[in-house]
Amino acid sequence: MNGQNRKDIKIGALVDIVLKKDQRTGKLTRGHVKKILTNSQFHPHGIKVMLEEEDQVGRVQIIAE
């Protein structure tokens, strides 16, 4: 599942995000969602979240299940 719909993302879910510094390379970082930062229900580049691990912030690319 991609991370464009807010309703698909839950607190504690395992996700792959792209950090701001990695947007050019597309390198993904895996972690658990601590906080959902995007208020809108849909975002074409992915919903922005904060991970529990080191409070990293990025846009969800993949929701791991």
PDB file of N, H, CA, C and O in Angstrom:
ATOM      1  N   MET A   1       0.837  -1.184   0.000  1.00  0.00           N
ATOM      2  CA  MET A   1       0.000   0.000   0.000  1.00  0.00           C
ATOM      3  C   MET A   1       0.883   1.248   0.000  1.00  0.00           C
ATOM      4  O   MET A   1       1.900   1.300   0.691  1.00  0.00           O
ATOM      5  N   ASN A   2       0.487   2.238  -0.773  1.00  0.00           N
ATOM      6  H   ASN A   2      -0.340   2.196  -1.334  1.00  0.00           H
ATOM      7  CA  ASN A   2       1.251   3.484  -0.754  1.00  0.00           C
ATOM      8  C   ASN A   2       0.767   4.365   0.393  1.00  0.00           C
ATOM      9  O   ASN A   2      -0.235   4.045   1.032  1.00  0.00           O
ATOM     10  N   GLY A   3       1.444   5.439   0.656  1.00  0.00           N
ATOM     11  H   GLY A   3       2.258   5.699   0.137  1.00  0.00           H
ATOM     12  CA  GLY A   3       1.142   6.274   1.805  1.00  0.00           C
ATOM     13  C   GLY A   3       0.458   7.578   1.461  1.00  0.00           C
ATOM     14  O   GLY A   3       0.679   8.585   2.134  1.00  0.00           O
ATOM     15  N   GLN A   4      -0.377   7.584   0.414  1.00  0.00           N
ATOM     16  H   GLN A   4      -0.556   6.766  -0.133  1.00  0.00           H
ATOM     17  CA  GLN A   4      -1.014   8.823  -0.013  1.00  0.00           C
ATOM     18  C   GLN A   4      -2.323   9.115   0.715  1.00  0.00           C
ATOM     19  O   GLN A   4      -2.764  10.264   0.738  1.00  0.00           O
ATOM     20  N   ASN A   5      -2.950   8.105   1.307  1.00  0.00           N
ATOM     21  H   ASN A   5      -2.592   7.172   1.288  1.00  0.00           H
ATOM     22  CA  ASN A   5      -4.222   8.294   2.005  1.00  0.00           C
ATOM     23  C   ASN A   5      -4.015   8.236   3.513  1.00  0.00           C
ATOM     24  O   ASN A   5      -3.471   7.265   4.040  1.00  0.00           O
ATOM     25  N   ARG A   6      -4.452   9.282   4.195  1.00  0.00           N
ATOM     26  H   ARG A   6      -4.893  10.070   3.767  1.00  0.00           H
ATOM     27  CA  ARG A   6      -4.267   9.395   5.641  1.00  0.00           C
ATOM     28  C   ARG A   6      -4.977   8.267   6.392  1.00  0.00           C
ATOM     29  O   ARG A   6      -4.479   7.795   7.414  1.00  0.00           O
ATOM     30  N   LYS A   7      -6.147   7.829   5.886  1.00  0.00           N
ATOM     31  H   LYS A   7      -6.551   8.212   5.056  1.00  0.00           H
ATOM     32  CA  LYS A   7      -6.932   6.809   6.584  1.00  0.00           C
ATOM     33  C   LYS A   7      -6.220   5.451   6.627  1.00  0.00           C
ATOM     34  O   LYS A   7      -6.553   4.611   7.463  1.00  0.00           O
ATOM     35  N   ASP A   8      -5.252   5.229   5.745  1.00  0.00           N
ATOM     36  H   ASP A   8      -4.982   5.912   5.066  1.00  0.00           H
ATOM     37  CA  ASP A   8      -4.520   3.958   5.704  1.00  0.00           C
ATOM     38  C   ASP A   8      -3.388   3.886   6.726  1.00  0.00           C
ATOM     39  O   ASP A   8      -2.844   2.811   6.978  1.00  0.00           O
ATOM     40  N   ILE A   9      -3.036   5.027   7.313  1.00  0.00           N
ATOM     41  H   ILE A   9      -3.479   5.900   7.109  1.00  0.00           H
ATOM     42  CA  ILE A   9      -1.887   5.101   8.216  1.00  0.00           C
ATOM     43  C   ILE A   9      -2.365   5.185   9.662  1.00  0.00           C
ATOM     44  O   ILE A   9      -3.168   6.052  10.006  1.00  0.00           O
ATOM     45  N   LYS A  10      -1.878   4.296  10.494  1.00  0.00           N
ATOM     46  H   LYS A  10      -1.226   3.592  10.215  1.00  0.00           H
ATOM     47  CA  LYS A  10      -2.251   4.264  11.912  1.00  0.00           C
ATOM     48  C   LYS A  10      -1.004   4.496  12.773  1.00  0.00           C
ATOM     49  O   LYS A  10       0.112   4.177  12.364  1.00  0.00           O
ATOM     50  N   ILE A  11      -1.210   5.055  13.969  1.00  0.00           N
ATOM     51  H   ILE A  11      -2.117   5.314  14.301  1.00  0.00           H
ATOM     52  CA  ILE A  11      -0.115   5.217  14.925  1.00  0.00           C
ATOM     53  C   ILE A  11       0.426   3.828  15.270  1.00  0.00           C
ATOM     54  O   ILE A  11      -0.339   2.909  15.563  1.00  0.00           O
ATOM     55  N   GLY A  12       1.737   3.688  15.232  1.00  0.00           N
ATOM     56  H   GLY A  12       2.359   4.435  14.994  1.00  0.00           H
ATOM     57  CA  GLY A  12       2.371   2.405  15.533  1.00  0.00           C
ATOM     58  C   GLY A  12       2.591   1.523  14.320  1.00  0.00           C
ATOM     59  O   GLY A  12       3.247   0.487  14.423  1.00  0.00           O
ATOM     60  N   ALA A  13       2.050   1.915  13.162  1.00  0.00           N
ATOM     61  H   ALA A  13       1.517   2.757  13.077  1.00  0.00           H
ATOM     62  CA  ALA A  13       2.204   1.118  11.934  1.00  0.00           C
ATOM     63  C   ALA A  13       3.657   1.152  11.460  1.00  0.00           C
ATOM     64  O   ALA A  13       4.352   2.154  11.628  1.00  0.00           O
ATOM     65  N   LEU A  14       4.106   0.045  10.866  1.00  0.00           N
ATOM     66  H   LEU A  14       3.541  -0.769  10.730  1.00  0.00           H
ATOM     67  CA  LEU A  14       5.443  -0.037  10.289  1.00  0.00           C
ATOM     68  C   LEU A  14       5.388   0.516   8.868  1.00  0.00           C
ATOM     69  O   LEU A  14       4.631   0.027   8.029  1.00  0.00           O
ATOM     70  N   VAL A  15       6.202   1.545   8.609  1.00  0.00           N
ATOM     71  H   VAL A  15       6.817   1.941   9.291  1.00  0.00           H
ATOM     72  CA  VAL A  15       6.178   2.211   7.304  1.00  0.00           C
ATOM     73  C   VAL A  15       7.594   2.475   6.795  1.00  0.00           C
ATOM     74  O   VAL A  15       8.558   2.479   7.560  1.00  0.00           O
ATOM     75  N   ASP A  16       7.689   2.691   5.501  1.00  0.00           N
ATOM     76  H   ASP A  16       6.905   2.687   4.879  1.00  0.00           H
ATOM     77  CA  ASP A  16       8.926   3.161   4.875  1.00  0.00           C
ATOM     78  C   ASP A  16       8.681   4.600   4.443  1.00  0.00           C
ATOM     79  O   ASP A  16       7.730   4.887   3.716  1.00  0.00           O
ATOM     80  N   ILE A  17       9.546   5.501   4.895  1.00  0.00           N
ATOM     81  H   ILE A  17      10.319   5.268   5.486  1.00  0.00           H
ATOM     82  CA  ILE A  17       9.411   6.914   4.532  1.00  0.00           C
ATOM     83  C   ILE A  17      10.650   7.378   3.788  1.00  0.00           C
ATOM     84  O   ILE A  17      11.714   6.764   3.864  1.00  0.00           O
ATOM     85  N   VAL A  18      10.482   8.478   3.067  1.00  0.00           N
ATOM     86  H   VAL A  18       9.617   8.976   3.005  1.00  0.00           H
ATOM     87  CA  VAL A  18      11.637   9.136   2.465  1.00  0.00           C
ATOM     88  C   VAL A  18      11.850  10.434   3.239  1.00  0.00           C
ATOM     89  O   VAL A  18      10.954  11.273   3.327  1.00  0.00           O
ATOM     90  N   LEU A  19      13.043  10.583   3.794  1.00  0.00           N
ATOM     91  H   LEU A  19      13.771   9.901   3.722  1.00  0.00           H
ATOM     92  CA  LEU A  19      13.404  11.780   4.535  1.00  0.00           C
ATOM     93  C   LEU A  19      13.678  12.917   3.555  1.00  0.00           C
ATOM     94  O   LEU A  19      13.995  12.672   2.391  1.00  0.00           O
ATOM     95  N   LYS A  20      13.556  14.151   4.018  1.00  0.00           N
ATOM     96  H   LYS A  20      13.298  14.351   4.963  1.00  0.00           H
ATOM     97  CA  LYS A  20      13.788  15.326   3.168  1.00  0.00           C
ATOM     98  C   LYS A  20      15.174  15.251   2.509  1.00  0.00           C
ATOM     99  O   LYS A  20      15.318  15.530   1.319  1.00  0.00           O
ATOM    100  N   LYS A  21      16.185  14.873   3.294  1.00  0.00           N
ATOM    101  H   LYS A  21      16.068  14.646   4.261  1.00  0.00           H
ATOM    102  CA  LYS A  21      17.560  14.825   2.760  1.00  0.00           C
ATOM    103  C   LYS A  21      17.757  13.701   1.741  1.00  0.00           C
ATOM    104  O   LYS A  21      18.721  13.723   0.975  1.00  0.00           O
ATOM    105  N   ASP A  22      16.850  12.719   1.726  1.00  0.00           N
ATOM    106  H   ASP A  22      16.067  12.701   2.348  1.00  0.00           H
ATOM    107  CA  ASP A  22      16.970  11.576   0.817  1.00  0.00           C
ATOM    108  C   ASP A  22      16.026  11.649  -0.373  1.00  0.00           C
ATOM    109  O   ASP A  22      15.922  10.681  -1.127  1.00  0.00           O
ATOM    110  N   GLN A  23      15.336  12.770  -0.564  1.00  0.00           N
ATOM    111  H   GLN A  23      15.421  13.556   0.048  1.00  0.00           H
ATOM    112  CA  GLN A  23      14.350  12.863  -1.644  1.00  0.00           C
ATOM    113  C   GLN A  23      14.982  12.694  -3.024  1.00  0.00           C
ATOM    114  O   GLN A  23      14.368  12.107  -3.915  1.00  0.00           O
ATOM    115  N   ARG A  24      16.182  13.192  -3.207  1.00  0.00           N
ATOM    116  H   ARG A  24      16.681  13.669  -2.483  1.00  0.00           H
ATOM    117  CA  ARG A  24      16.838  13.071  -4.518  1.00  0.00           C
ATOM    118  C   ARG A  24      17.203  11.624  -4.841  1.00  0.00           C
ATOM    119  O   ARG A  24      17.067  11.188  -5.984  1.00  0.00           O
ATOM    120  N   THR A  25      17.664  10.883  -3.836  1.00  0.00           N
ATOM    121  H   THR A  25      17.774  11.238  -2.908  1.00  0.00           H
ATOM    122  CA  THR A  25      18.096   9.506  -4.068  1.00  0.00           C
ATOM    123  C   THR A  25      16.943   8.515  -3.932  1.00  0.00           C
ATOM    124  O   THR A  25      16.994   7.425  -4.502  1.00  0.00           O
ATOM    125  N   GLY A  26      15.909   8.882  -3.188  1.00  0.00           N
ATOM    126  H   GLY A  26      15.867   9.767  -2.725  1.00  0.00           H
ATOM    127  CA  GLY A  26      14.784   7.979  -2.975  1.00  0.00           C
ATOM    128  C   GLY A  26      15.044   6.925  -1.909  1.00  0.00           C
ATOM    129  O   GLY A  26      14.285   5.964  -1.788  1.00  0.00           O
ATOM    130  N   LYS A  27      16.116   7.099  -1.131  1.00  0.00           N
ATOM    131  H   LYS A  27      16.732   7.880  -1.229  1.00  0.00           H
ATOM    132  CA  LYS A  27      16.452   6.149  -0.064  1.00  0.00           C
ATOM    133  C   LYS A  27      15.338   6.123   0.978  1.00  0.00           C
ATOM    134  O   LYS A  27      14.878   7.171   1.432  1.00  0.00           O
ATOM    135  N   LEU A  28      14.908   4.921   1.352  1.00  0.00           N
ATOM    136  H   LEU A  28      15.281   4.070   0.983  1.00  0.00           H
ATOM    137  CA  LEU A  28      13.806   4.770   2.302  1.00  0.00           C
ATOM    138  C   LEU A  28      14.320   4.461   3.701  1.00  0.00           C
ATOM    139  O   LEU A  28      15.352   3.809   3.863  1.00  0.00           O
ATOM    140  N   THR A  29      13.598   4.929   4.704  1.00  0.00           N
ATOM    141  H   THR A  29      12.759   5.458   4.573  1.00  0.00           H
ATOM    142  CA  THR A  29      13.900   4.680   6.106  1.00  0.00           C
ATOM    143  C   THR A  29      12.689   3.990   6.715  1.00  0.00           C
ATOM    144  O   THR A  29      11.562   4.460   6.560  1.00  0.00           O
ATOM    145  N   ARG A  30      12.916   2.873   7.411  1.00  0.00           N
ATOM    146  H   ARG A  30      13.831   2.491   7.537  1.00  0.00           H
ATOM    147  CA  ARG A  30      11.814   2.103   7.994  1.00  0.00           C
ATOM    148  C   ARG A  30      11.663   2.436   9.470  1.00  0.00           C
ATOM    149  O   ARG A  30      12.649   2.610  10.186  1.00  0.00           O
ATOM    150  N   GLY A  31      10.420   2.521   9.911  1.00  0.00           N
ATOM    151  H   GLY A  31       9.619   2.380   9.330  1.00  0.00           H
ATOM    152  CA  GLY A  31      10.159   2.771  11.317  1.00  0.00           C
ATOM    153  C   GLY A  31       8.678   2.715  11.628  1.00  0.00           C
ATOM    154  O   GLY A  31       7.853   2.463  10.750  1.00  0.00           O
ATOM    155  N   HIS A  32       8.353   2.954  12.889  1.00  0.00           N
ATOM    156  H   HIS A  32       9.024   3.158  13.602  1.00  0.00           H
ATOM    157  CA  HIS A  32       6.969   2.941  13.358  1.00  0.00           C
ATOM    158  C   HIS A  32       6.459   4.369  13.516  1.00  0.00           C
ATOM    159  O   HIS A  32       7.176   5.245  14.000  1.00  0.00           O
ATOM    160  N   VAL A  33       5.213   4.592  13.104  1.00  0.00           N
ATOM    161  H   VAL A  33       4.631   3.880  12.711  1.00  0.00           H
ATOM    162  CA  VAL A  33       4.613   5.919  13.138  1.00  0.00           C
ATOM    163  C   VAL A  33       4.362   6.357  14.582  1.00  0.00           C
ATOM    164  O   VAL A  33       3.694   5.664  15.350  1.00  0.00           O
ATOM    165  N   LYS A  34       4.908   7.510  14.929  1.00  0.00           N
ATOM    166  H   LYS A  34       5.450   8.073  14.305  1.00  0.00           H
ATOM    167  CA  LYS A  34       4.679   8.107  16.248  1.00  0.00           C
ATOM    168  C   LYS A  34       3.570   9.152  16.166  1.00  0.00           C
ATOM    169  O   LYS A  34       2.721   9.252  17.052  1.00  0.00           O
ATOM    170  N   LYS A  35       3.598   9.941  15.066  1.00  0.00           N
ATOM    171  H   LYS A  35       4.288   9.860  14.347  1.00  0.00           H
ATOM    172  CA  LYS A  35       2.641  11.034  14.914  1.00  0.00           C
ATOM    173  C   LYS A  35       2.392  11.267  13.426  1.00  0.00           C
ATOM    174  O   LYS A  35       3.317  11.204  12.616  1.00  0.00           O
ATOM    175  N   ILE A  36       1.131  11.536  13.074  1.00  0.00           N
ATOM    176  H   ILE A  36       0.380  11.587  13.732  1.00  0.00           H
ATOM    177  CA  ILE A  36       0.776  11.890  11.695  1.00  0.00           C
ATOM    178  C   ILE A  36       0.749  13.412  11.609  1.00  0.00           C
ATOM    179  O   ILE A  36       0.001  14.064  12.338  1.00  0.00           O
ATOM    180  N   LEU A  37       1.566  13.981  10.715  1.00  0.00           N
ATOM    181  H   LEU A  37       2.173  13.452  10.122  1.00  0.00           H
ATOM    182  CA  LEU A  37       1.730  15.439  10.649  1.00  0.00           C
ATOM    183  C   LEU A  37       0.873  16.111   9.576  1.00  0.00           C
ATOM    184  O   LEU A  37       0.569  17.298   9.690  1.00  0.00           O
ATOM    185  N   THR A  38       0.481  15.372   8.539  1.00  0.00           N
ATOM    186  H   THR A  38       0.728  14.407   8.447  1.00  0.00           H
ATOM    187  CA  THR A  38      -0.346  15.937   7.473  1.00  0.00           C
ATOM    188  C   THR A  38      -1.807  15.922   7.902  1.00  0.00           C
ATOM    189  O   THR A  38      -2.319  14.890   8.336  1.00  0.00           O
ATOM    190  N   ASN A  39      -2.474  17.056   7.781  1.00  0.00           N
ATOM    191  H   ASN A  39      -2.058  17.894   7.429  1.00  0.00           H
ATOM    192  CA  ASN A  39      -3.888  17.141   8.169  1.00  0.00           C
ATOM    193  C   ASN A  39      -4.851  16.722   7.069  1.00  0.00           C
ATOM    194  O   ASN A  39      -5.941  16.230   7.362  1.00  0.00           O
ATOM    195  N   SER A  40      -4.468  16.907   5.804  1.00  0.00           N
ATOM    196  H   SER A  40      -3.582  17.307   5.566  1.00  0.00           H
ATOM    197  CA  SER A  40      -5.375  16.571   4.708  1.00  0.00           C
ATOM    198  C   SER A  40      -5.506  15.057   4.571  1.00  0.00           C
ATOM    199  O   SER A  40      -4.635  14.305   5.010  1.00  0.00           O
ATOM    200  N   GLN A  41      -6.604  14.621   3.959  1.00  0.00           N
ATOM    201  H   GLN A  41      -7.311  15.231   3.603  1.00  0.00           H
ATOM    202  CA  GLN A  41      -6.893  13.190   3.819  1.00  0.00           C
ATOM    203  C   GLN A  41      -6.062  12.531   2.721  1.00  0.00           C
ATOM    204  O   GLN A  41      -5.897  11.311   2.717  1.00  0.00           O
ATOM    205  N   PHE A  42      -5.540  13.326   1.792  1.00  0.00           N
ATOM    206  H   PHE A  42      -5.674  14.317   1.795  1.00  0.00           H
ATOM    207  CA  PHE A  42      -4.754  12.792   0.666  1.00  0.00           C
ATOM    208  C   PHE A  42      -3.610  13.738   0.364  1.00  0.00           C
ATOM    209  O   PHE A  42      -3.767  14.958   0.416  1.00  0.00           O
ATOM    210  N   HIS A  43      -2.446  13.163   0.045  1.00  0.00           N
ATOM    211  H   HIS A  43      -2.318  12.172   0.003  1.00  0.00           H
ATOM    212  CA  HIS A  43      -1.320  13.978  -0.428  1.00  0.00           C
ATOM    213  C   HIS A  43      -0.598  13.175  -1.506  1.00  0.00           C
ATOM    214  O   HIS A  43      -0.227  12.026  -1.264  1.00  0.00           O
ATOM    215  N   PRO A  44      -0.389  13.755  -2.692  1.00  0.00           N
ATOM    216  CA  PRO A  44       0.201  13.009  -3.809  1.00  0.00           C
ATOM    217  C   PRO A  44       1.632  12.524  -3.567  1.00  0.00           C
ATOM    218  O   PRO A  44       2.062  11.546  -4.177  1.00  0.00           O
ATOM    219  N   HIS A  45       2.375  13.200  -2.678  1.00  0.00           N
ATOM    220  H   HIS A  45       2.025  13.995  -2.182  1.00  0.00           H
ATOM    221  CA  HIS A  45       3.760  12.802  -2.404  1.00  0.00           C
ATOM    222  C   HIS A  45       3.875  11.919  -1.176  1.00  0.00           C
ATOM    223  O   HIS A  45       4.974  11.490  -0.824  1.00  0.00           O
ATOM    224  N   GLY A  46       2.760  11.642  -0.520  1.00  0.00           N
ATOM    225  H   GLY A  46       1.868  11.990  -0.806  1.00  0.00           H
ATOM    226  CA  GLY A  46       2.766  10.820   0.685  1.00  0.00           C
ATOM    227  C   GLY A  46       2.449  11.644   1.918  1.00  0.00           C
ATOM    228  O   GLY A  46       2.793  12.823   2.005  1.00  0.00           O
ATOM    229  N   ILE A  47       1.787  11.001   2.870  1.00  0.00           N
ATOM    230  H   ILE A  47       1.508  10.043   2.799  1.00  0.00           H
ATOM    231  CA  ILE A  47       1.425  11.655   4.124  1.00  0.00           C
ATOM    232  C   ILE A  47       2.689  11.825   4.970  1.00  0.00           C
ATOM    233  O   ILE A  47       3.481  10.892   5.102  1.00  0.00           O
ATOM    234  N   LYS A  48       2.872  13.010   5.539  1.00  0.00           N
ATOM    235  H   LYS A  48       2.228  13.767   5.432  1.00  0.00           H
ATOM    236  CA  LYS A  48       4.052  13.283   6.353  1.00  0.00           C
ATOM    237  C   LYS A  48       3.834  12.759   7.770  1.00  0.00           C
ATOM    238  O   LYS A  48       2.814  13.044   8.398  1.00  0.00           O
ATOM    239  N   VAL A  49       4.798  11.992   8.262  1.00  0.00           N
ATOM    240  H   VAL A  49       5.626  11.760   7.751  1.00  0.00           H
ATOM    241  CA  VAL A  49       4.717  11.414   9.605  1.00  0.00           C
ATOM    242  C   VAL A  49       6.031  11.594  10.354  1.00  0.00           C
ATOM    243  O   VAL A  49       7.070  11.888   9.763  1.00  0.00           O
ATOM    244  N   MET A  50       5.958  11.410  11.681  1.00  0.00           N
ATOM    245  H   MET A  50       5.114  11.171  12.162  1.00  0.00           H
ATOM    246  CA  MET A  50       7.148  11.370  12.526  1.00  0.00           C
ATOM    247  C   MET A  50       7.290   9.935  13.012  1.00  0.00           C
ATOM    248  O   MET A  50       6.319   9.323  13.457  1.00  0.00           O
ATOM    249  N   LEU A  51       8.507   9.401  12.924  1.00  0.00           N
ATOM    250  H   LEU A  51       9.295   9.898  12.562  1.00  0.00           H
ATOM    251  CA  LEU A  51       8.772   8.042  13.385  1.00  0.00           C
ATOM    252  C   LEU A  51       9.166   8.040  14.857  1.00  0.00           C
ATOM    253  O   LEU A  51       9.694   9.026  15.371  1.00  0.00           O
ATOM    254  N   GLU A  52       8.903   6.919  15.527  1.00  0.00           N
ATOM    255  H   GLU A  52       8.474   6.118  15.109  1.00  0.00           H
ATOM    256  CA  GLU A  52       9.306   6.739  16.930  1.00  0.00           C
ATOM    257  C   GLU A  52      10.824   6.745  17.049  1.00  0.00           C
ATOM    258  O   GLU A  52      11.374   7.235  18.035  1.00  0.00           O
ATOM    259  N   GLU A  53      11.495   6.203  16.048  1.00  0.00           N
ATOM    260  H   GLU A  53      11.048   5.805  15.247  1.00  0.00           H
ATOM    261  CA  GLU A  53      12.950   6.103  16.043  1.00  0.00           C
ATOM    262  C   GLU A  53      13.575   7.458  15.738  1.00  0.00           C
ATOM    263  O   GLU A  53      13.501   7.937  14.606  1.00  0.00           O
ATOM    264  N   GLU A  54      14.182   8.066  16.726  1.00  0.00           N
ATOM    265  H   GLU A  54      14.242   7.677  17.645  1.00  0.00           H
ATOM    266  CA  GLU A  54      14.925   9.325  16.582  1.00  0.00           C
ATOM    267  C   GLU A  54      14.076  10.490  16.074  1.00  0.00           C
ATOM    268  O   GLU A  54      14.622  11.477  15.582  1.00  0.00           O
ATOM    269  N   ASP A  55      12.760  10.394  16.184  1.00  0.00           N
ATOM    270  H   ASP A  55      12.316   9.592  16.584  1.00  0.00           H
ATOM    271  CA  ASP A  55      11.845  11.459  15.757  1.00  0.00           C
ATOM    272  C   ASP A  55      12.116  11.924  14.327  1.00  0.00           C
ATOM    273  O   ASP A  55      12.056  13.120  14.042  1.00  0.00           O
ATOM    274  N   GLN A  56      12.412  10.990  13.432  1.00  0.00           N
ATOM    275  H   GLN A  56      12.461  10.019  13.663  1.00  0.00           H
ATOM    276  CA  GLN A  56      12.660  11.335  12.035  1.00  0.00           C
ATOM    277  C   GLN A  56      11.337  11.672  11.353  1.00  0.00           C
ATOM    278  O   GLN A  56      10.312  11.052  11.636  1.00  0.00           O
ATOM    279  N   VAL A  57      11.362  12.663  10.448  1.00  0.00           N
ATOM    280  H   VAL A  57      12.195  13.167  10.217  1.00  0.00           H
ATOM    281  CA  VAL A  57      10.166  13.123   9.766  1.00  0.00           C
ATOM    282  C   VAL A  57      10.340  12.918   8.272  1.00  0.00           C
ATOM    283  O   VAL A  57      11.381  13.251   7.705  1.00  0.00           O
ATOM    284  N   GLY A  58       9.309  12.366   7.638  1.00  0.00           N
ATOM    285  H   GLY A  58       8.464  12.096   8.099  1.00  0.00           H
ATOM    286  CA  GLY A  58       9.338  12.178   6.192  1.00  0.00           C
ATOM    287  C   GLY A  58       7.971  11.777   5.680  1.00  0.00           C
ATOM    288  O   GLY A  58       7.008  11.672   6.439  1.00  0.00           O
ATOM    289  N   ARG A  59       7.904  11.555   4.370  1.00  0.00           N
ATOM    290  H   ARG A  59       8.686  11.641   3.753  1.00  0.00           H
ATOM    291  CA  ARG A  59       6.640  11.199   3.723  1.00  0.00           C
ATOM    292  C   ARG A  59       6.580   9.684   3.497  1.00  0.00           C
ATOM    293  O   ARG A  59       7.541   9.063   3.039  1.00  0.00           O
ATOM    294  N   VAL A  60       5.426   9.116   3.832  1.00  0.00           N
ATOM    295  H   VAL A  60       4.646   9.619   4.203  1.00  0.00           H
ATOM    296  CA  VAL A  60       5.231   7.669   3.721  1.00  0.00           C
ATOM    297  C   VAL A  60       5.202   7.261   2.246  1.00  0.00           C
ATOM    298  O   VAL A  60       4.449   7.819   1.448  1.00  0.00           O
ATOM    299  N   GLN A  61       6.037   6.276   1.900  1.00  0.00           N
ATOM    300  H   GLN A  61       6.649   5.823   2.548  1.00  0.00           H
ATOM    301  CA  GLN A  61       6.070   5.718   0.557  1.00  0.00           C
ATOM    302  C   GLN A  61       5.419   4.342   0.522  1.00  0.00           C
ATOM    303  O   GLN A  61       4.717   4.001  -0.431  1.00  0.00           O
ATOM    304  N   ILE A  62       5.657   3.552   1.571  1.00  0.00           N
ATOM    305  H   ILE A  62       6.227   3.828   2.345  1.00  0.00           H
ATOM    306  CA  ILE A  62       5.140   2.190   1.639  1.00  0.00           C
ATOM    307  C   ILE A  62       4.635   1.918   3.056  1.00  0.00           C
ATOM    308  O   ILE A  62       5.295   2.258   4.038  1.00  0.00           O
ATOM    309  N   ILE A  63       3.457   1.299   3.148  1.00  0.00           N
ATOM    310  H   ILE A  63       2.921   1.022   2.350  1.00  0.00           H
ATOM    311  CA  ILE A  63       2.949   0.836   4.435  1.00  0.00           C
ATOM    312  C   ILE A  63       3.223  -0.654   4.487  1.00  0.00           C
ATOM    313  O   ILE A  63       2.600  -1.431   3.764  1.00  0.00           O
ATOM    314  N   ALA A  64       4.161  -1.057   5.348  1.00  0.00           N
ATOM    315  H   ALA A  64       4.667  -0.425   5.936  1.00  0.00           H
ATOM    316  CA  ALA A  64       4.538  -2.471   5.469  1.00  0.00           C
ATOM    317  C   ALA A  64       3.496  -3.186   6.312  1.00  0.00           C
ATOM    318  O   ALA A  64       3.004  -2.642   7.301  1.00  0.00           O
ATOM    319  N   GLU A  65       3.159  -4.422   5.911  1.00  0.00           N
ATOM    320  H   GLU A  65       3.559  -4.864   5.107  1.00  0.00           H
ATOM    321  CA  GLU A  65       2.152  -5.162   6.672  1.00  0.00           C
ATOM    322  C   GLU A  65       2.652  -6.513   7.062  1.00  0.00           C
ATOM    323  O   GLU A  65       1.934  -7.274   7.709  1.00  0.00           O
TER     324      GLU A  65
END
